Amino acid sequence: MAFLVEKQLFKALFSFFLLVLLFSDTVLSFRKTIDQKKPCKHFSFYFHDILYDGDNVANATSAAIVSPPGLGNFKFGKFVIFDGPITMDKNYLSKPVARAQGFYFYDMKMDFNSWFSYTLVFNSTEHKGTLNIMGADLMMEPTRDLSVVGGTGDFFMARGIATFVTDLFQGAKYFRVKMDVKLYECY
């Protein structure tokens, strides 16, 4: 008799376990639909980059760490680390709303192309936290989309797209990029 009770209890527990497993898998595989025309947050910023040239220590926001000579006309292999201001308008001297901290490197031998990986660090009364952005910057294209892969604080686990448009380019010394950031997953 005790054996039958144990066997029925085992079957009940096993059935319950399978049921829980079935429903947990269903919940985990559920995907939220995303409306590309309706982001949950939308920002437009300007990223300013002044490359260190040996004479501009006070104003430089980036520095080439590696710049191998003789690898072609498209800066292939050049690696740059930056900590630049993010402003709401085109003026470099405007109050920054965030800092862009990260790196980019030129990764194409036949055309200008770079790969960015950086964090927007917000520390203002309006926003606190970070947004992590990475992806290819095909510089010859009029607009380029990079992935927003996560965030912290006000942007906890955010995902979306950062669209780049080169706003101003002054050779190797200075460039300004307009970033249109659209977040589609906000928590």
Sequence and secondary structure as in RCSB ss.txt:
>XXXX:A:sequence
MAFLVEKQLFKALFSFFLLVLLFSDTVLSFRKTIDQKKPCKHFSFYFHDILYDGDNVANATSAAIVSPPGLGNFK
FGKFVIFDGPITMDKNYLSKPVARAQGFYFYDMKMDFNSWFSYTLVFNSTEHKGTLNIMGADLMMEPTRDLSVVG
GTGDFFMARGIATFVTDLFQGAKYFRVKMDVKLYECY
>XXXX:A:secstr
 HHHHHHHHHHHHHHHHHHHHHHHHHHHT      TT  SEEEEEEEEEEB  SS TTT  EEEEE  TTS SS 
TT EEEEEEEEESSS TTS  SEEEEEEEEE  SSS  EEEEEEEEEESSS EEEEEEEEEE TTSS EEEEEEE
EEETTTT EEEEEEEEEEEETTTEEEEEEEEEEEE  
